[in-house]
Amino acid sequence: MTVVTADVLGMLWYDLDRREENLRRVIEEQLALNPPPTSPDHIIATYFFAFRSMRLEHAVAEISYHATSGVKHPPPGSLLAACSATPAGVAAFDGTGRLGLLHVAFPLKMLLQPDGHLTSCDILHTTAAAIIFDVYENQDARLVALQIPERVLQTFPGPAYGPAGLRATTGLKPGEPAFGTILKPTAGITPADVGRLVGEVAGCPLFAFVKEDEDLYPHLDYSPVAERTRLAAEAIRRSLDARAGRALIFAPHISGAPHEIVDTVLAVLDAGATAVMFSESFAGGTVRMVREATRRLARPPMIYGHNAGIGVKTRGIWREVIDLLARLDGIDFRQTAPVRPGAPFLRPYGAEFIASEAALARPLPGIRPTTLVRAGALDQGNIGLNLADAEQRGIGELIMFLAGSAINSIKGPDGKPSPQIGIAAMQQAIEIHRSGEIAAAPIEEHLPALAAAAQRLGRQELLEALRQRYPERAFA
């Protein structure tokens, strides 16, 4: 076996997250001082580059050659020139001229279809081309921003519903938080299991949304998705009295080859689905395809653009760029991450978290916002922190709080999962948040303060959930 030297080990242990935090800080400061240019006739892509030998201002010619016309010196005024990328600005970080930001203008002439629209796939195919990420000269490369002309933005469908549509469909009152849950177990379950699991949570009016997990596939001989959906829809119908007539959105997971997708979507809609979920990170074009295929239905499905695996892309393309394009294509829901004390469990966090939620929710002409889904270790111990964050930032009605194992994996006295205990515990945590009793507790002290309040108020379900979710803590 080759001896691994201390220098090599040091490189292997290098903290990429720390580098990303500093890189984002420097880039955001630079862009705040000198925002990216805009053009009505171009998409402006902003890159961070660290070149081995080439200066930033010399890179545009290579990018133009390889990613646009394939001609190094197109004749002025020609169609070739009109379809070639051009420089739009440079901001070097040091004296080498090889490290910093580069703005490149990609002409709409080479992209637009006859009716004036283009697709997210073509945008990425051009702006994230091989010349950006695949050549050795580019020691580091990031696509950090896109400026898309408004007339092009307005050709995208965007979400069919967004936060306002979710709230109107499910009867949520103004100011009332939106909550949802995820079926657990996530795989190895039959249609009967799905019907039972949905039935266990459907009677709770706290929930506006329930979805399958991305690890439960549609075309299984023991668990076909249309049958799962039929039984889930029946369970929801049986619960309407308990829900006081409030609708519950159900989203089965859809995946497969492109030729299978639309047929599967139509099958689950026929079976009673009101939403569908895609693992959008690995299904390029699927969201737009389904959005267009269903947009003329009386009630198109809501689309959950699950971002499992997005970290593979964010090594080269900043998350807010990916999230913006997914929003334009038509996702109604997108997971970010919950606020929690200590080290983050999921990305995004910090400045990336803020940028991601802004890309999904900031005003865009003709495009609805996407519902921000706080999920991934969201539980009774941090729901108050997330509600407080949403209230402080004034975005409460743009968010859905999605808890999976915190609802469906909390065990009862018999050692079996009891969603009823998980639901009661969540409601008790929300009650304590609304009381304001622990509002002054610092974020790192929130959990013990919550447990103390639960103990004082006799909220046994909440205490039990905290014991199970945080076994390293000693909660009486």
C-alpha positions in Angstrom: 0.0 0.0 0.0 1.3 3.5 -0.9 2.2 5.5 2.2 0.0 8.5 2.6 2.1 11.4 3.6 1.2 14.1 6.1 0.9 16.6 3.3 -1.5 14.4 1.4 -3.5 13.7 4.5 -3.7 17.5 5.1 -5.1 18.0 1.6 -7.6 15.2 2.1 -8.8 16.7 5.3 -9.0 20.2 3.8 -12.3 21.9 5.0 -14.1 22.7 1.7 -17.1 24.1 3.6 -14.8 26.7 5.3 -13.4 27.6 1.9 -16.9 27.9 0.4 -18.0 30.3 3.2 -15.1 32.6 2.6 -15.5 32.3 -1.2 -19.1 33.3 -1.0 -18.4 36.1 1.4 -15.7 37.6 -0.9 -17.9 37.2 -4.0 -21.0 38.7 -2.4 -19.0 41.7 -1.2 -17.6 42.2 -4.7 -21.0 41.9 -6.4 -22.6 44.3 -3.8 -20.0 46.9 -4.9 -20.2 46.1 -8.6 -23.4 44.3 -9.5 -23.4 42.1 -12.6 -24.4 43.9 -15.8 -27.6 43.3 -17.6 -28.6 43.3 -21.2 -32.0 42.9 -22.9 -30.4 40.8 -25.6 -28.1 38.5 -23.6 -28.0 36.2 -20.6 -25.2 37.4 -18.5 -23.4 34.6 -16.6 -21.1 35.5 -13.7 -18.3 33.1 -12.9 -15.6 32.8 -10.3 -12.4 31.4 -11.9 -9.0 30.5 -10.6 -6.9 29.9 -13.8 -3.6 28.1 -13.7 -2.0 30.3 -16.4 -4.6 32.3 -18.3 -5.7 35.8 -17.3 -9.4 36.4 -16.7 -9.8 38.8 -19.7 -8.4 36.3 -22.1 -10.9 33.5 -21.1 -13.9 34.9 -22.9 -12.5 34.1 -26.3 -12.1 30.4 -25.2 -15.6 30.3 -23.7 -17.1 31.9 -26.8 -15.3 29.5 -29.1 -16.2 26.3 -27.2 -19.7 27.2 -25.8 -21.2 29.4 -28.6 -20.2 29.8 -32.3 -17.0 27.7 -32.5 -15.4 30.6 -34.4 -12.5 32.5 -32.9 -12.8 35.7 -35.0 -16.3 35.9 -36.4 -16.8 38.6 -39.1 -18.3 41.8 -37.5 -22.0 42.1 -38.2 -22.4 38.5 -39.2 -24.8 35.9 -37.9 -21.7 34.1 -36.4 -20.8 37.3 -34.5 -24.4 37.6 -33.3 -24.2 34.1 -31.9 -20.9 34.4 -30.2 -20.4 35.2 -26.5 -18.7 38.5 -25.6 -17.0 39.9 -22.5 -19.2 41.8 -20.0 -16.7 42.7 -17.2 -13.8 41.5 -15.1 -13.1 41.8 -11.4 -9.7 40.4 -10.5 -9.0 39.5 -6.9 -5.2 39.8 -7.0 -2.3 41.0 -9.0 -2.0 37.8 -11.1 -5.2 38.6 -13.0 -6.0 34.9 -12.9 -8.3 34.8 -9.9 -11.6 36.6 -9.7 -15.0 37.2 -11.3 -15.7 37.1 -15.0 -19.0 38.3 -16.6 -19.8 36.7 -20.0 -22.7 37.8 -22.2 -24.4 34.9 -24.1 -26.5 36.2 -26.9 -30.2 35.3 -27.0 -29.8 35.1 -30.8 -28.2 31.6 -30.4 -30.7 30.4 -27.8 -34.3 31.7 -28.3 -36.9 29.5 -30.0 -39.2 31.2 -32.6 -41.8 32.2 -30.1 -39.2 33.9 -27.9 -38.8 31.2 -25.2 -35.9 29.0 -24.1 -35.4 26.3 -21.6 -33.5 25.9 -18.4 -31.7 22.9 -19.9 -30.4 25.0 -22.8 -29.4 27.8 -20.4 -27.3 25.4 -18.3 -26.0 23.6 -21.4 -24.5 26.9 -22.6 -23.5 28.7 -19.4 -22.2 25.5 -17.6 -20.5 24.0 -20.7 -17.4 21.8 -20.8 -15.1 24.8 -21.3 -16.2 26.0 -17.8 -15.9 22.9 -15.8 -14.0 20.2 -17.7 -10.7 21.7 -18.8 -7.6 21.4 -16.7 -6.6 25.1 -17.1 -9.6 26.0 -14.9 -8.2 25.2 -11.4 -11.5 26.2 -10.0 -14.7 27.4 -11.7 -18.2 28.4 -10.3 -21.2 29.7 -12.0 -22.4 32.1 -9.4 -25.2 34.2 -11.0 -27.4 34.5 -14.1 -29.0 37.7 -15.3 -31.9 36.7 -17.6 -33.9 39.4 -19.5 -37.4 40.0 -18.2 -39.0 39.2 -21.5 -37.4 35.8 -21.3 -38.3 35.2 -17.7 -42.0 35.8 -18.5 -42.0 33.0 -21.0 -41.4 30.4 -18.3 -44.5 28.9 -16.6 -43.3 29.2 -13.0 -45.2 27.5 -10.2 -48.9 26.8 -10.8 -49.8 27.5 -7.2 -46.9 28.7 -5.0 -47.5 29.6 -1.3 -50.8 31.4 -2.0 -52.2 28.5 -4.0 -51.3 26.0 -1.3 -53.0 28.1 1.4 -56.1 28.7 -0.7 -56.4 25.0 -1.7 -56.0 23.7 1.9 -58.0 26.4 3.6 -55.2 27.8 5.8 -56.2 31.0 7.5 -54.1 34.2 7.2 -51.1 33.9 9.6 -51.6 30.2 10.2 -48.4 28.2 9.6 -48.5 25.5 6.9 -47.3 22.1 8.1 -46.7 18.8 6.3 -45.2 15.4 6.9 -43.4 12.6 5.1 -44.3 8.9 5.1 -42.1 6.7 7.2 -40.9 4.0 6.6 -39.7 5.4 3.3 -39.2 2.2 1.3 -40.2 -1.5 1.4 -43.9 -0.6 1.9 -47.0 -1.7 0.0 -50.0 0.3 -1.1 -51.9 -0.9 2.0 -49.0 0.5 4.1 -49.2 3.8 2.4 -53.0 4.0 2.9 -52.6 3.1 6.6 -49.8 5.7 7.1 -51.7 8.4 5.4 -54.7 7.5 7.4 -52.7 7.9 10.6 -51.9 11.5 10.0 -54.8 12.6 7.8 -57.1 13.1 10.7 -54.9 15.8 12.1 -55.9 19.2 10.7 -52.4 20.5 11.6 -51.2 19.0 8.3 -51.9 20.5 4.9 -49.5 18.3 3.0 -48.2 14.7 3.0 -45.7 13.2 0.6 -43.9 10.0 -0.1 -40.1 9.8 0.2 -37.8 9.9 -2.8 -36.6 6.4 -2.0 -40.1 4.9 -2.7 -40.2 4.3 -6.5 -43.3 4.2 -8.7 -42.9 1.0 -10.7 -42.5 -1.7 -8.1 -44.3 -5.0 -8.6 -45.3 -5.1 -4.9 -46.1 -1.4 -4.6 -47.4 0.3 -7.9 -47.8 4.0 -7.4 -51.3 4.3 -8.8 -52.6 1.8 -6.2 -50.6 3.6 -3.4 -52.2 6.8 -4.5 -55.7 5.4 -4.7 -55.5 4.1 -1.1 -54.0 7.3 0.2 -56.8 9.4 -1.5 -59.4 7.1 0.1 -57.8 7.6 3.6 -57.9 11.3 3.1 -61.6 11.3 2.0 -62.4 9.2 5.2 -60.7 11.9 7.3 -62.6 14.9 6.0 -64.9 15.1 8.9 -62.0 15.1 11.4 -60.3 17.7 9.3 -63.5 19.9 9.2 -63.4 19.6 5.5 -59.9 21.0 5.0 -58.1 19.6 2.0 -54.9 17.5 2.5 -52.5 17.5 -0.4 -50.9 14.1 -1.2 -47.7 13.9 -3.4 -46.6 10.5 -4.6 -43.0 10.1 -5.8 -42.6 10.0 -9.6 -39.4 8.9 -11.3 -38.4 6.9 -14.4 -37.2 7.4 -17.9 -38.6 10.4 -19.8 -41.0 8.3 -21.9 -42.6 7.0 -18.6 -43.0 10.2 -16.7 -46.1 11.8 -18.1 -48.1 8.5 -18.2 -47.2 7.9 -14.6 -48.3 11.4 -13.6 -51.6 11.1 -15.4 -52.1 7.7 -13.7 -51.7 9.1 -10.2 -53.9 12.1 -11.0 -56.6 9.7 -12.1 -56.1 7.8 -8.8 -56.6 11.0 -6.7 -53.2 12.6 -6.3 -53.3 16.4 -5.9 -49.5 16.8 -6.2 -46.5 15.0 -7.5 -42.9 14.8 -6.4 -39.7 14.6 -8.5 -36.1 14.2 -7.5 -35.5 17.2 -9.7 -31.7 17.3 -9.3 -31.4 14.2 -11.5 -34.4 14.8 -13.8 -33.4 17.6 -16.1 -36.4 19.0 -17.9 -38.9 16.8 -16.1 -40.5 19.6 -14.1 -41.1 21.7 -17.2 -42.4 18.7 -19.2 -45.0 17.9 -16.5 -45.9 21.5 -16.0 -46.6 21.9 -19.7 -48.4 18.6 -20.0 -50.8 19.3 -17.2 -51.2 23.1 -17.2 -54.5 22.9 -19.1 -56.1 20.5 -16.7 -58.9 21.9 -14.5 -56.6 21.3 -11.5 -53.0 20.8 -12.4 -51.0 19.0 -9.8 -48.7 20.9 -7.4 -45.1 20.0 -8.1 -42.6 19.2 -5.3 -39.1 19.7 -6.8 -37.2 17.5 -4.3 -33.5 18.6 -4.3 -31.9 15.3 -3.1 -28.4 15.3 -4.6 -28.3 19.0 -5.3 -24.9 19.1 -3.5 -23.4 17.3 -6.5 -24.3 20.3 -8.7 -23.5 23.0 -6.1 -19.8 22.1 -6.3 -19.8 24.0 -9.5 -23.1 26.0 -9.8 -24.3 28.1 -6.9 -27.5 26.8 -5.3 -29.5 30.0 -6.0 -28.9 29.6 -9.7 -30.2 26.0 -9.7 -33.1 27.0 -7.5 -34.0 29.9 -9.7 -34.2 27.7 -12.8 -36.3 25.1 -11.0 -38.7 27.8 -9.9 -39.0 29.1 -13.4 -39.7 25.6 -14.7 -42.6 25.3 -12.3 -41.8 23.8 -8.9 -44.4 24.7 -6.2 -42.3 23.4 -3.3 -38.5 23.4 -2.7 -36.7 22.2 0.4 -34.1 24.6 2.0 -33.2 23.6 5.6 -34.4 24.2 9.1 -32.9 26.7 11.5 -31.3 24.8 14.3 -28.6 25.3 17.0 -25.1 24.1 16.6 -23.5 22.7 13.5 -25.9 22.5 10.5 -27.2 19.1 9.6 -28.0 20.0 6.0 -26.9 22.5 3.4 -27.8 25.2 2.7 -26.9 27.2 5.8 -25.6 30.7 6.5 -25.3 33.0 3.4 -26.2 30.2 1.0 -29.4 29.6 2.9 -30.4 33.2 2.6 -29.5 33.3 -1.1 -31.4 30.1 -1.8 -34.6 31.3 -0.1 -34.4 34.7 -1.9 -34.1 33.0 -5.3 -37.2 30.9 -4.6 -39.3 33.7 -3.2 -38.2 37.1 -4.3 -40.6 39.0 -6.6 -40.2 38.2 -10.3 -42.5 39.6 -13.0 -45.1 37.1 -14.0 -43.7 34.3 -11.9 -45.2 33.1 -8.6 -42.9 32.4 -5.7 -42.1 28.8 -4.7 -43.1 27.6 -1.3 -40.1 27.3 0.9 -40.0 23.9 2.7 -38.1 23.8 5.9 -37.3 20.1 6.2 -34.4 17.8 7.0 -34.2 17.2 10.8 -37.1 19.6 11.5 -38.6 18.4 14.7 -40.3 19.4 18.0 -36.9 20.7 19.4 -36.4 23.3 16.7 -39.9 24.1 15.3 -40.1 27.1 17.6 -36.8 28.5 16.2 -38.1 28.1 12.6 -41.4 29.7 13.4 -39.6 32.6 15.1 -37.2 33.0 12.1 -40.2 33.1 9.7 -42.0 35.6 11.9 -39.0 37.9 12.3 -38.3 37.9 8.5 -41.9 38.3 7.6 -42.0 35.2 5.4 -44.3 33.0 7.4 -46.9 32.6 4.6 -44.2 31.6 2.1 -43.0 28.6 4.2 -44.2 25.0 4.8 -42.8 23.2 7.8 -42.2 19.5 6.9 -41.5 16.9 9.5 -41.0 13.2 8.8 -39.5 11.0 11.4 -40.3 13.5 14.1 -43.9 12.6 13.5 -43.9 9.1 12.2 -41.0 7.5 14.0 -41.7 8.6 17.6 -42.4 5.4 19.5 -45.1 4.8 22.0 -45.0 2.7 25.3 -45.3 -0.5 23.2 -42.1 0.3 21.3 -44.0 0.9 18.0 -44.0 4.1 16.0 -47.0 6.3 17.0 -47.7 9.3 14.8 -50.3 10.4 17.3 -47.6 11.0 19.9 -45.4 12.8 17.3 -48.3 15.0 16.3 -49.3 15.8 19.9 -45.7 16.6 20.7 -45.4 19.0 17.7 -48.6 20.7 18.6 -47.3 21.2 22.2 -44.0 22.6 20.9 -46.0 25.1 18.8 -48.2 26.0 21.7 -45.1 26.8 23.8 -43.7 28.9 21.0 -46.9 30.9 20.6 -47.0 31.5 24.4 -43.8 33.5 24.2 -42.6 31.7 27.3 -39.2 30.9 26.0 -38.8 33.6 23.3 -35.9 35.2 25.2 -33.8 32.0 25.3 -30.7 32.2 23.1 -30.7 29.7 20.2 -28.2 27.4 22.0 -30.4 27.4 25.1 -33.7 26.8 23.2 -33.8 23.1 23.6 -33.3 22.9 27.4 -35.7 25.9 27.8 -38.3 24.0 25.8 -37.9 20.8 27.8 -38.2 22.8 31.0 -41.4 24.4 29.8 -42.8 21.0 28.8 -41.9 19.6 32.2 -43.5 22.5 34.0 -46.7 22.3 31.8 -47.0 18.5 32.0 -46.6 18.1 28.2 -45.6 14.4 28.3 -45.8 13.8 24.6 -43.3 16.6 23.9 -41.0 15.4 26.6 -41.0 11.9 25.1 -40.4 13.2 21.6 -37.4 15.2 22.9 -36.0 12.2 24.7 -36.1 10.2 21.5 -34.9 12.9 19.2 -32.1 14.0 21.5 -31.0 10.9 23.4 -27.7 12.6 24.3 -29.6 15.0 26.5 -31.0 14.2 29.9 -34.6 15.3 29.9 -36.6 14.3 33.0 
